[in-house]
Amino acid sequence: MQIDHGAPPPELPAVDDFMINPGKSDINGPTAAASPVEEFLKRLYQDCRQLNDGAVATYIPELAKANPDWFGICLVTCTGSVYEIGDSQQPFTIQSISKPFVYGMALEDEGRAKVLEKVGVEPTGDAFNSISLDPGTGRPRNPMINAGAIATAGLIAGKSPATRLKRIMETFSTYAGRDLSLDNEVYGSESETGHRNRAIGYMLRNFGILTENPTPTVELYFEQCSISVTCRDLGIMAATLANRGVNPVTGKQALRGEYVESVLSVMGSCGMYDYAGEWIYRIGMPAKSGVAGGVIAVLPGHVGIGVFSPRLDSRGNSVRGIAVCNELSRHLDLHMFNRPSVGKSALRLKTSAAELNSSRVRTSQESAVLREFGDNIQIYRLQGNLVFATAEHIVRTVMEHMSKLEFLLLDFKQVLTINESACRLFCQLLLTLRSLGKEILFVRAVPHPLLRRYLKAKLGSMFDTAYRSFEDNDLALEWCEDRLLESRSAALLSDWTVEREAYEAFRGFNSSEIAEAASLLERRNFPPGEVLVNIGDKADHLYLLARGRVSVVLPRENGERKRLATMSAGMAFGELALLDRAPRSAMIVADTEVACDLLSLEAIAGLRARHPGIVIKLLENLALGLCGMLRKATRELAVLD
């Protein structure tokens, strides 16, 4: 496949499939729970390494020694997530990728105005080693061609060439997050063969762009190009520019934020030389290439990309590097001119069932199980625009908390938009969790039909069993709680008929006290859906639930009902009537076949006169139940604050 001027990057339709069985990749070894981003990069790596067009650079003799099959990819997010594959740790020299970073140093040392006097910012459409100077001033057209880069190197502050080189090395090391070194063999080779660059240096001296002997400056340029890096280094350096000059892995500032936009601007318009226009049109990220086979691309506020493959096309750009960046841009929606607002964070709240329970009022035994194992149910409330960068942060967080996870609730209520790249990540996350015996629930996702359509298309026959969708976060949480309780052999009393001595309201009663209270009970049965208590009804009974489940609900104007709580067998409701005698303030509806024992307020008054101790115990038990619900509400409000 020959890549000529004007030809688009090679199409790699296999990458669009994206679906890879978790834990079954032959790249960098198998993994039991690989991230969806890693899985995507593995497929991309497999496809792009089949491209064998181009040739290793030979005009610098040391570069000709590179293995043409070396190939690495590294993607780094602005939150510090690093994804790498292939020969990402193979050292090579940075070459022309050094130019934007040195340009940033010059801006910090001299300011924009003085730098613009020496070096322009206009694209040339010429090759990297073109002698392109303004005919009137002799100023190089931009800092990305060799003439502009040599002029920029001459602006680096320092009392001696050694001092200036030391500053460059330290700055590049800050960008990369580790100490970098100089490849002396490559430097020697560049210096011995760099006659054209020396000619450029003398021409710059002739026009007054360089004000001193050009030789030290040209040698400094050779040295900056000979700094040894890896593909991982390039990814982190690119992400530092994406993160307004702050290394997202180390947190150290490499370039003041106000100059990042200037660096990215010249990368966007001039970084790929005579391919710059088509690059920004197709791929849409500021970028820079080097003749050793490196490429960096930057999506501000999102990700930095580093690619390394020594085979170059006719323009001096890495064949595989261009293909990788094209596929990443196309499939992860990274074009900078197609950006929604991502907000400050896509993860509004992260909690678990140990802190936030459903409205189902549980028995003391069930509550104890949920307190112990509730962290196995994780709840993520999402917000804003879900694109690759924001969805990756969510997926990354899930993967980092996999040890206990059994159930994951993704609540989409506050999500504004979701694009296809985010859908890809959630789909692969679903497959990863299922392969490990875990469940993922999509809550309130109906307003985002793209997600359902994408999952249905990719999951095929698995969709009906794998896609669990709930329109209410409370019901989804209850579903998870029930299954967690079942797996822990907790007693789900709602499926039983509770004997009267097991009522929570009778806790601590002796046999005679139970017999006395039981003699006052009236048993009633209700079919599913029947309203036991309505809003405004006279409060004249305490209800003890012997079998089944009931829900406390409030009707809404649209005809729907908002569930406030669900009671299981053994529990009591209607207890507020014992305190204020006010009309009922909510509806009680039977969820299943229900049997209740009713204790009238009139009977309680008579019992108080005959056996005041029984009534005191009854009120204490009811008060404890109310306290438990109040503490639960307080705890959940604290979580939601």
N, C-alpha and C positions, 0 to 999 in steps of 0.2 A: 504494500500500500504506500504510494508516494504522496507526500503532503507538499503541494506546490503553493505558490503565492495565489491567494484568492480562494483556495480550496477550504471547505469547512473541516473542522476536526472530525476524525473518524467516528462513525456511529457505532455504539455498542449496545444494541437492543437487549442483550441478555441481562444487563444490569437492571433494567426496568422491572424485571420479575421480582427482585429484592427478597423473595421468600426463601429462607434457608433454614433447614432443620436445626434447632438449637443443639449445640454440642457436637456437631458432626462436620467440622471443617478440617481440612488437611493443612491449613496454613497456620504456622506457629503452634501447632499441636491442638488436640481436642480440648474442649472446655464444657463443663456441665451447665453453665448458665452464662453464656456470652451475651454482652450487651447487643441490642439491635444495631447500634452504630458500628460495632466491631464486625457483626455479621455482614452488614452492607459493604464495609471496606474490604472484607475478604472476597466477596463476589466481584467487586470492582477490580481488586488486585488480580484475581484470576483472569478476568477478561482482558485487562489492559496489558498484562505481560505477554500476551500473544502477539502484540504489535512489535515487529522486529525491523521496521523501516528506520532509515537514518543511519548516521555514522558518528563515531566518537571523534571529538575535536582533535586535530593533529598539529595545528599551527603552533601550539605550545607543546613541545615534545613530552613533557611529563604527563600531560592530560591524555596523551595517546595510550598510556599504560593502563587506563581504566578498563575494567571488565564491562563489556557492553551489556551484559545481562543483569547488572546491578539494578535494583528497582525497590524503592521504598516510598511509602505514603505516610504522612502524619497530619492529623486534623486536631486542632486544639481550640477549645471554646473559650469565650471570655470569662467563664466561671472556673477555668483551670482544668477542665477535663481533657486528657490527652489520649488520643486514639492513634495507634501506629501499627504498621504491618510491613512485612518484607524486610529489605535491607535498610531499615530506618536508623540503624546505629553505625552504618558504614561511613567512615570519614571520607570527605572530599573537600575540595576548595570552593570557597563561596563565590569567587570570581565577580561578575557584574552585579550579583545580588547585594554586594556590599554598598553599591552606589546610593540607594535611598537612605541607608542608615548613616552614612557619612554626610549626606546632604542634611539630614536632621541635626547632626552635630554642628555643621556650619551655621545653620539657622540659629541654634542656641548661642554659638560663639559670637556671631556677627550681627544677627538680626536680619529680618527679611529684606529691608531696603538695601543694605550693603551687598547681600548675597545676590539680589536681583541685578545690581550693577555689574556683577561679574559673570553671572550665569542666567540665561533666560529660562522660560518655562514652556516654550512652544514646541510641539511635536514636529519632527522632520520628515518622517516617512522613509528615512534612510536606515542603513545597517548600523550596527552598534559601533563600528570603528570608523564611521564616516567623519570626514573633516568638515563639519557643518558649523560655520561661524557667520555671525551677522556681518554683512559686507561693510557696514559703516563703522561699527564699534569693535569688531573682532570678538564679540562676546559669543560663547557657545550657545546653541539654540536651547539646550536643556541639560540637566545634570545626569541624565540617564545614558547619553552617549559618552564615549571615552573622553572626548574633548571637554565636555561639561564636568565629568567626574574628576578629571585631573585638575581643572580649575577649582572645583569644590575642595579637593584634598589640600590645595594651597591655602584655603581659608581656615583650616583647623588650627586652633591656637596651640602654642607650645614653643618653648625656647629653643628646642633642637628637634631634629628629625626623630631621635629616639623617644623624646617626650611625646611628640605627636602620635607616634605609633603606639606607645603605651596607653595613651588616652583612647585611641581607637579600639585596642584590644580590650580594655576595661569596659568600654561602652557596649561592644558586641557581646561580651560575656554577660553583662547585665541583661541584655535582650534575650540571650539564650538560657540564662539561669544557671550557668556553669562556666568555669574557666576555660576559655578557648586558647588555642595555640597557633603558631605560624608554621606552615609547611615549607620548610627551607628549600626542599628540592624543587617544589613548584615555583617558589619565588625566584630561585636561581635560573630556572628554565625560562620564566617570563622575562627576567631582566636581560638574559642573553639574547632573546629573540624579539624584544619589544622595540624595534627600531622605529616603527610607525608611530608608536606612542611618544617616543622621544621627539620625533619630528613635530608632533602636535604640541608638546611642551614648549619647544622653541618658538613655534608660531604664536602660542599664547603669550610668551615673553615678549615677542615682537610687538603685539598689540597692547601690551601693558596689563593684560589680565593677570599674569604672574609677574610680580615685581622684583623677583630675585632669580638667581640661577635656577633653571627649571629642573635640573637633574635630581635634587633631593625630593622634590615634589613628585616627580614621575616615579622615583623609586618607592616613595610612600604609597603611591597608587598601586604599584606592583605588589607591595606587601599587603595592603588591605584586601586585594583580590586573592591572596594566597593564604588567608586565614582558613584553618581547617574546621569544618562543621559537619554535622550529620543532618539527615532528613528531619529527625526529631528537633534538632536545634532550629532548623528553618521554620518548622511548624510553630514553635514557641515564639520565635522572633516575629513571625507574621501575626500571631495572636496578640503580642504586645502592642503592635500598631493598631490592631482591631480594638484593643482595650485602652485607647487613648494614652499609649505610651507606658502603661503599667504592666509589668510581666504578670500574667494571671496565675502563674504557678508559684512564684516567689513573693509577689506583691511589691517588688522594687520598681521604682520609676526609672525608665531608660531614656525617655524623651518627654519634655514638657508638653502637656496636652495641647497647648495652643499651636504647636508646630506640627502636630500629627496630620492635620488636614492638608497642610502644604506638601508634606511628604507623600501622602496618599494621592493628592491631586496629580503630581508629576508622574507617579507610578501608573495612575489610571490613563493618562494621556500619552505617556512616552515610554513606559516601562517595558513594553514588548516591541520597541523599535518599529520596523516596517510592518509588523503584525498588530500594532496597538489598536488601530481602529476596529478591525474585525474581532479582536479579543474582547474589547469592551462591549461590542455589539452582541456577540454570542455568549460570552461567559460573564461579563458584567461585574468584575471585581478588579480593583487595583492590583497589579501584579508586577513581578520582576523575574527575569530568567538569567541564567548564567551558563557559560559554555562548558562548565564541568558537568552539566546535566541537571542542575537544581532549578526549581521554580517555586516562588512563593506567591500566594494570592490572599487577599485580605477582604473580608466583609466586615466593615466597621460595626462595632457593637455586638458582633455575633461570633465569628470564627476566623482563625488563621489556618492556612493550608501550606504544607511543605511537601514537595514531590522531588524525588531524585531518580533519574534514569539517564545515563550518559549518551544514548543515541540521540543525535540532533537532526533537525530538518534543515532545509536549505537556508533558513533565516538564522540558525544558531540556537533554536529553541528545542527543548526536549520533546520528542515525539510523544512519549508516554505521559510526560508532564502535562502537555496540552490536553491530551485525551482524558486524563484523570480530572483535571479542573473542569473540563466541559461536562463530564458526567456528573460530578458533584454539583455543579451549578444547576444543571437541568433537573436532576432527580431530587435534590434537596432544596430547590427553589432558593438559590443563593444570589441571584442577580440583584445587584444593588439598586436597580431602578424598579424593582418590584417588591418593595418593602412595606408591610403594614407596621403600625406602631405596636411594639411588643410590651409596653408597660414596664413597671419596675420589677415585676416577678409574676411568673405564671402559676406559682404555687402559693395559693392564698392561705391555706391551712393544712398542716400535717398533724394528725392525731391518731388515736387508736380506740378500740372499744374498751380499753381499760380506763379511759378518761371520758369518753363520750358514748353513752348507751342509746339504744333505741327507746321508743316510748313504751315498749313492752315492760310492764312492771314484773320483775322476776322474784321468784322465791329466794329465801336467804341462801339456800344451797346453790341455786343457779347463779345468784349474784357473786357468791364466793368464787365460783369457777370462772366467771367473766373477769373478776378482779385479777385472778392468777394468770389467765391465759388470754386476756383481752388484747394484749399487744400483738397477738397473731392476726388480728383483724385491723388492717391499716386503712386510714381514711385520708384521701387527698382531695382537697377542694381547689379546683383550678380556676384561673381567671385570665382575662385579657385575650390576646391573639396567640393562638398556638401555631407556631412555625417550627422549623427544625431546631433553632437555637433554644427556644423556650421549652419545646417538648423534650429535647435532649436532657435538659436539666431535671425534668420530672422523671424521665426514664432512669437517668443516672442515680437519682435519689432512691428510687425503688430498688435498683440493683444493689445499692450499698446497704439496704436494710432487708436482705433476703433471708437472714438466718432463721427468724421466727415466723416470717410471713406465711399465712395460709390463705387469707382472703384480702384482696385489694379493692377498695371502692374508689373510683375516679368520678368525682362530682363535677359536672360541666355547667352548673347553673350560672356561674359568673363568666363563662367563656364567651368572648365576642365573636371570634372567627377561628376556624381551623383549616389548614391547607393540607395538601396531599402528602407532603413530606412528614408532617406530624402524624397523619393517619398511618403512614408506613411504620413509624416508630411504635405506635400503640398496637398495631397488628403484630409486629414481631415480638413485642412485650407479652402480648396475650399468648402467643405460641410458646414463648420461653417459659412462662408461668405454668401453662398446661403441661409442658413436658416434665415439669418438676412436681406435678400433682397439686398445683395451686390454682385458685380461682381469681378472676378479675371481673368486676361488675362495673358497667357503664351506667351512670346515674344522671338523669336529666340531660341526656345527649340527643334527644329527639330534635331539638331546634337546629342540629348540625347534621343534616342528612348525608353529607359527604362521608362522614365517618362510617355510618352503617353501610352505605353503598360500597365503600372501599373494602370493608371487612367481609361483606358478603361475596364480593368478587374474588378476593384472595383466599378466603377460607373454604369456599365451595361447599361440599357436603358437610363439613365440620360446623358450618355457621350456626345451625339451629341449636346445637348443643354447646357450642363454645361462646356464643355471644349472649351474655346475660345483661338485659337492659331493664332498668327500673325508673319509673317516673317520680319516685319519692325516695329521698335519701334515708328516711326513717325505715321504710319497708325493706330497703336493701340491707340496712344494718341489722334489722331483725332476722332476715334470711340468713345472714352470716352467723349471727349469734346462735340461732337454732342449730345450725350444722356444727358449730364449734361445741355446743353443749352435748349434742348427740355423740360426737367423737370422743368426748371426755366422760361418757357414761353418766352424765348428770341426769337427774330425775326431771323429766318434762311433765310436770304435774297436770298440765292442761289436758293431757290425754287420759287422765285417770278420774275416777270418782273419789273425792277426798272424804274420809271419815270425819265426823264432827270434831273428834278430839285432835285432829291435825290442823284445824283452822288456825291461822296466825293470830286471829283475834282472841283465841282461847289459850294462847301460849302461857304456861305456868299454872293453868287450872288443874286442880286435883279432880279425881273421878266424880266426887259428889257435886263439885261446882260445875263440871261439864254437864252432868245429868240435869242439874237445875236449869242451866241456860238452855240446854237442848230441848227441854220441855216446852219452851216458849217459841220455838222456831216453826215457821210455816214453809213447807217445801213447794216450790213452783218450778215448772219447766217452760223453756222458751225455744222456739225453732230458730235456725240461723236467719239473721236479718231483722228479727223482731226488736222493736225499741222497748227496752225495759224501763227506761226513765227518759222523760222529755224535758226540754228547757221550760221552766215555769211551773213544772209539777210541784205539788205540795210535798215537802220533805217529811215523810212520816215513817220511813223504814230504813234500817241498816241491812245491807245485802251481804251475805256470806256465800261466796262462789264455790259450789260443791263439784261442778264438772263443766268443762268447756272453757271458752274464752269470751270476754266481752271487751269492747273498746269504748273509751271516753272520747267523744267527738264534738266538734263545733261545726254547724252548717255554715257554708259560705254563700255569698250572693249569687255565684254562678251555679249553685246547686250541688257543688262538691262538698265533701266533708273533710275537715282537717282533724287528723287523729292526734289527741293529746296524750293518751296512754292506753295500754292494753293490759288487762288483768287476767291472770291464770288461776286455775283451781287452787283453793286454799286461801285466797285473798279476800279482802273486804272492800266494798265501795259504798258511797253514800254516807260516809262517816261524818261529813261536815254538818249534817242535819242534827247530830247530837249536840253541836256547839251553838249554832245560831238560828236553827229552825227556818232559815230563809228558803225561798223556792229554789228548785234545782237550777243550776247555772250551765249545765252541759247535758248532752244526750249520752245515754248508755245503750249500746247496740250489741246484740248477740252476734259474735263472729262464727260460732259453731252451735251445735246442740248444747244448750245450757241448762243446768239445774242449779237453783239458788235456794238457800234458806233465808227467809226474811225474818228479821227481829224488829217488831214495831217499837216506836218510841214510847207508846203507852205501856207496853210490856216491860221496857227498860225502867220506866218510872216505878212500876210496881216492884221490880227486882231490887231497885235501889232502897226501897223502904224495908224489904225483907232481908236482903243480903247485900248491904252496901259494899262489903269487901269484894264481891264478885264484880260489881259495876266499876269499882276503882281499878281492878286488874284489866277489865275490858277497855276502859278509857286509856290506861297506860299503854296497852298493846296497840290500840289505834293511833295514839299519839306517836309511838315509835315508828309506825308505818309512815305517818305524815312527815316525821323528821327525816326519815330515809329519803323520801321523795324530794324534800326541800334541799337536803345536802347534795343529792344527785343533780338537781337543777343548778345549784350554786357552783358545783364543780364544772358543769358543762358550760355555764356562762363564763367562767374564768378561762376555759379553753378557747371559747369563741371570741373573747375580748381582743 
